[in-house]
Amino acid sequence: MTLFRYILGRVAGAIAASVIVLAILVAIINFFDTAGIVMKGRGDFYQAIMFYVLQMPKQVHVILPMAVMFGVILGLGTMAKSGELIAAMSLGAGKFRLMAPVLLCGVAAAMIDVVLSEALVPPADKEADRLRVEVFKAFTWSWTKYYGGRRWLKGPFLFAHVEQSSSSGKRLLKPVVFEYGKDFRLKRRIRADRLVFENSKWAGRNVEMIDFGPGQEIKRKFEKSIVLDLGVGPGDLETIRGRPYQLHLAELEKYIEDAKKQGRTAREYVMEIESRFSFPLMMIVGVLLGFWASSGSGRQGGLVNAVARGVAAAFLAWMMLAFSSKLAVTGAVGPLAGAWIPVVLLLAASLYMAMKTDFSSS
């Protein structure tokens, strides 16, 4: 039991360190990738910090299997380099005794990933998207395609967020209209108490219009009543949920049920549900690959070679997952097969490699 706790502590500490380091690296890359959005926007310092913090749960969710693998390589690799693993095996510790605490770390990481993907990622990523568009004025197609659980009017370079509407869609309550240029920069934002569709145009009451110039100059105008030609009508009104990973499981199931009733496909959303249950198993794959890659770490340059083996294995695993996901989303394979087949194959392969691992030559 003492050996179990010792290995558990070393590996768990190394995994935590790997998560922190990889999360910082990803955050730095994300900072440079989105710095232009934040600097050109009108948000304050607090909103800028929150924009980056809110993206962290999703980033940690994505990197967790790799961080787990590197943590196992670092934890077991340093033990092998110092001769601790050889000493433990000479005292009768078999491969399964060495593997047990590593597998426990994988199970704990899988449970953490379940909490991340269901409880933290959906609300955090939705709020990050809201800041991206409403505060920093950055438009992305995926944001307008999936954003949030309410109703939208869609048109060329125009998207209108609607709190409530009549059944015919001709009366809109509290709409917020975003008009974009061909460069996808925000040109105008329109807020109104209500819009009523009459004679192919929208009649607005208590309308606030803000025009954004090329240099983000702002011109604000208020009209008690005005007629707007937005180029869209009630027929363009539809309900669009959040991006698949921005929805909780109950919301995903509701969206899929609604899509079936309306005769629409919802492959991305079905795939997301399956992935919520299959992806945590990638933590087990990660610890098994780390267990395999760390063998030979006791030799000269062995730890570097172990990391290189881990990087190669992680790259191949990620390619399998990405390719299978693409096939499922396009309909080439079913979502069940797309989510589970690569994970099961990787789990079987990593288990086989871990079982063949020999630390006695380290």
LINGI-V206210 format. One record per pair of residues at least 12 apart in sequence whose C-alpha atoms are under 7 Angstrom apart, sorted by the first residue. I is the first residue (numbers start at 1). J is the second residue. Records with the same first field share a line. If there is no record, write none. Layout:
I->J  J
This chain:
4->101
7->101
8->101  102
10->75
11->71  72  75  76  102
12->105
14->71  72  74  75
15->67  68  70  71  72
18->67  70  71
19->64  67
22->67
23->59  60
37->136  138
38->136
40->136
41->135  136  137
42->135  136
43->135  136
51->128  131
54->124  125  128
55->124  125  128
57->116  120  121
58->121
61->113  116  117
65->282  283  286
66->286  314
68->283  286  287
69->286  287  289  290
70->290
72->287  290  291
73->290  291  293  294  306  307
76->294
77->294  297  298  303
80->297  298  362
81->297  298  299
86->360
102->287
103->284  287
106->283  284  287
107->284
109->283
110->280  281  283
113->280
114->280
118->248
121->246
122->245  246  247  248
123->246
125->246
126->246
129->143
137->186
138->185
139->184  185
146->240  241  242  243
147->240  241  242  243
148->240  241  242
149->239  240  241  242
150->162  163  239  240  241
151->163  237  238  239  240
152->237  238  239  240
153->236  237  238
154->236  237
155->231  232
157->179  180  181
158->178  179  180
159->177  178  179
160->175  176  177  178
161->175  176  177
162->174  175  176
163->175
169->234  237
170->196  197  234
171->195  196  197
172->194  195  196
173->193  194  195
174->192  193  194
175->191  192  194
176->190  191  192
177->189  190  191
178->190
186->212
187->211  212  213
188->209  210  211  212
189->209  210  211
190->207  208  209  210
191->207  208  209
192->204  205  206  207  208
193->205  206  207
201->227  228  229
202->227  228  229
203->226  227  228
204->225  226  227
205->224  225  226
206->223  224  225
207->222  223  224  225
208->221  222  223
209->221  222
244->268  269  272
245->272
249->273
252->269
256->269
267->329  335
268->329
270->335
271->335  336  339
274->336  339
275->339
278->339  340  343
282->343
285->346  347  350
288->350  351  354
289->310  350  354
290->310
291->354
292->353  354  357
293->306  309  310
294->306
295->357  358  359  362
296->359  361  362
297->362
298->362
299->362
317->346
320->342
321->342
324->338  342
325->338  339
